[in-house]
Amino acid sequence: MSHELTLNGRLWVLREEDGLFGDIDTDMIYHNAHLAVTDVDKMGQYAFGNLAGYKDFAALAKPGDIVLAGENFGSGSSRQHAVDCFRALGVLAVAAKSFGAIYKRNAINSGFPIVELPGLPDSLFNHFSDAVLDLENGVLTSGGTTYQGLPMSTVARDIYIAGGLFEYAEKMNGGNSA
């Protein structure tokens, strides 16, 4: 798996009536009815299966997509499935105005890239437009428009490049397994 710091993909802009879809909790991302699924490769089919207006996401998503959402993405439980379902579909990253604390930690620990875009105007980017997400600098560019968000922290970047927290710890330990 490549761990590029600049991602190019198609932008999935999650909107509801009044702007970017906010407060998408982990049950909307990955419904608890499917928690018995332990094979990450099979989790993708349930992504956003409980999110009004996006229940067809898993069928329409393509490898290389980037998800864009509003505030508090991934609030709620510590459901790792809500991170892994995107990886199963080949989604490159999630960018949002903000993230739930546990979701953010789970994404970082598993080496799944997220970028925070605080203050992002709701109508700045278009659905299914080509996009470039610069993880290191926290910049999203699409359709000639650029938005400066928060860069990945050094440790989040290093965990992502290593492929996850366990791989990062092994690398920091000089490759010696405990």
N, C-alpha and C positions, 0 to 999 in steps of 0.2 A: 504494500500500500504506500502510495506516495504521500508525503507530508509537505506539500508545497505551501509557501506562505502567501502566495497570490493565487486565488481561486477564480476560475472563469466558469460561469454557468448561466443557466436560465433562472430568472428570479420568480419565485412563487410569492406574490404579495397577498397576504391574508388580510382581507378587509371585511368589515361588517358595515352596517348602515352609516354610522357616524365616523368612520375612519379606519385606521389599522386595527385589526382584531387584538384586543388586549385581554389580560387576565385569562389566558388559555392555560388551564391547569393540566396536571399530568393525567387526569382521568379523561380529559378531552383529547389529549395527544394519544394516549394508549389506555383504552378502557380496562377496568379491573377484571372484566369477564374473561380476558385473555392472559391473565398473569401466569397461568399454568404453562404457557408456551416458554420453553427454555432455549430453544434453538434460535439464535439471533437471526439467522437467515430467513426464518419464517415470521419474524415479528413485523416486518415491513407492511404486510397486507392489512394490518390493523391500525396503521398510522392515521391519526385524525378521524378514526371511525366513529368518534363520539363528539365531533365538532360540527355544529350546525353550518351547513353550506359547504363543507369540505369533506364529506363522507366518501367522496370518490377520489380523494387525494392519492391514495395508494395505487389505484388503477391508472391514474394520469401522470403521476410523478415519473421523472426520468433520471437515470444516473447523471449526476452533474448538476442537479438543481440546487438552488440556494433558497431557503425559506426566509421570508421577511415578515415580522409581526410587530405588534405594539408592546405596551408595557407589561411587565410581570409574566413573561413567558415561562411556562413550566412551574407555576406555583403549585403548592399542594404537597403531595407525598414524595417520598424518596424513591419513586419508581424508576429504576434503571431502564426498564423497557422503553420509557418515554424518550430516552436518548438513543438506545440501540435500534429502535424501529426505523429511524432515519438512516442510520448506517446500513441497515439491511436493504434499503431502497437505493442506496448510492447517493443520497443527498450529501452534498459537500459540507454544508454548514448551516447554522441558523443565525440570523442577525435580527435583533429586536431592540426596542427602546430600552428595555431592562429585562432581567431574568429573575426568577425565583431563586433564592439562595441555594437550596438543595439541588435544584436542576443545574445551576451553574457549576456547582462543585462536582456533580456526577459527570457532566459533559467534560470538564477539564480532566478529571481523573481517568476517564476512558479515552482521552485523546481526541475527542470530537470537538471541532472548532466552533466557537460561538463568538460573536462580536456585538458589543453593546453600542447602540446609537441613541443616546439620550437626547431628547428634544427633537427627534426626527419629525419633520412635517408629514402628516398623514398621506398626502397626495403627491409626494415628491417622485416616487418611482412607479413604473407601470408593470402590471402583471405580465409574465412571460417574456419580459425584455431580457436581452443579453446583459450580463452584469459581471463586474470584476470586484472581488472582495479581497482587499489587502489586509490580512490578519495582523501582521506585525504593526501596521500603522493605524488600523481601525478605520479604513476608508472604504466606502461602498460607492461604486461608479456604475451608472447605467444610463443609456440614452443621452449622453452628453452632460449628465448631472452628477455631481460628486458631493458626498456628505461625509464629513469628518466625525467619526465616532471615537470610541476609546480603543487604544491599541491593546493587544493581548499583553498581559503581564509577562515578565521574563520567564517565570516558572510555568505559567500556562503554555507559553510558546514551547518551552523545552520539553514539557510533558507531551504535547502534541507531536513534536518532531520525533520523540522517542517512541511514540505509538501507544502511550498510556502510562499511568502512574507506576505500574509494576515494572515496565520496561525502563522507565526513567530511573526508578530506584536501583535497578540492576546496573544500569549504566553508571550511576553515582557511586555504586559500591564496587566499581572496577570490574563488573562482570562476574563477581563472586556471588553465587547463590548462598543464601543463609541456610 
